[in-house]
């Protein structure tokens, strides 16, 4: 399930031209399970200013809403 959520996150980021963030998600998704879970707990994803959760898709309200819902599902999974 978490792989699918990361795939969704990556798709949304790419759709909103957030390719740098999408590459971070892709790298985590394709890495070892340990590295993936480290990313899922990281400041890169959840931290404050500059994190994916804080910065991504601000210019795309429709994508941002779906992105936020996907982040909630990731949080629930954790």
N, C-alpha and C positions, 0 to 999 in steps of 0.2 A: 504493500500500500504506500509506503513512504517513497518508493522509487517513482510511482505514478504521480504523487504530489510534487516531487521535485521536477519531473518532466513537465507537468502543468505550469509550474512556476517558471521554468526555463522558456516554455512556449510564450507565456504572457510577456516576459521580459523581452524576448526577441520581437514580438509583435509591436512593442512600444519602443523599439530601437535602443533598448538598454542592453547592448551586446556585451559590454564589459561585465555587467552583473550576470547575464545569462551564461557567460563562460565560467564564472565562478561556480554557479549552480551545476553546470554540466561537469566540471572537473570533480566536484564533490560526489555527484551522482555516479560517476564512472570509476571512482576510486574504491579503495577497500572499505569494508563496512565500518571499521574504526574511524577512518578519515571522514567518511560521510557523516557519522554521528558527531564527530568533532565540529564539522561545519554547521550541523544543525544546532549546536550549542554555542556557536561563535558570535563574536561581536560583528563580524562581517555581515552576518545575516540579521541579527537582532539588535546589535548595539545602537547607540544613539546616532548623532549627526554623522552622515556619510554611510550608514549601513544600508543594506538592501531594503530592509523594512521601512526605513525612514525616507529614503531618497527616490526609490524606483517609481516610475510611471506617474509622476506628479502632473505631467502634461496630458495625461490620458485618463480622464475620470472613469470611463467605462471599464478600461483595463484595470485601473487602480482598485475598483470595487471588487472585481473578480480576484485580483491579486491578494487583497486583504482577506478575502474569504479563504483563499488557499493557504495563506499564512496561519489563519485560525485553525484550519484542519491539521496543519503540520504541528502546531502547538498542542492541539488535542491529542495527536498521535504520541507526542513526547510524554 
